[in-house]
Amino acid sequence: MFDAQFVNGEITLKECLREQFSLVITSRGDILKELENVVTFRPHFDKLAEYCRTNRLPLTIVSAGLDFVIDHFLKLKGWHKLVETYIPKTKFVANSIQFTFLRLVDETSANFKQDLVR
């Protein structure tokens, strides 16, 4: 429902994430535990990360996902020092997830992803 509203331009990315995750009532640990056996990185991500490191090229993950999940799995693979992340920050408050979104440099940007590209 919220995805369709976002795609149709009825709500912003911020509103979509806030609505979606307001429905999630669980802990950080439970989320990580559930994802342990299903999260995978794209094939050859390790080679890309190493290539970027060797050639001194920045590698940035830009995501509307959960920052602590992405950071957790980057650390498990040992890639957390090779990859910069550009992700809204999450905070658990009263068994719900709240987001702090990155400040836009260009206020005409539709969202933080577009802002970074600009």
Buried (B, 14 or more C-beta within 10 A) or exposed (E): EBEEBBEEEEBBBBEBBBBBBEEEEEEBEEBBEEEEEEEEEEEEBBEBBBEBBEEEEEBEBBBBBBBBBBBBBBEEEEBBEBBEBBBBEBEBEEEBBBBEBBEBEEEEBEBBBEBBEE
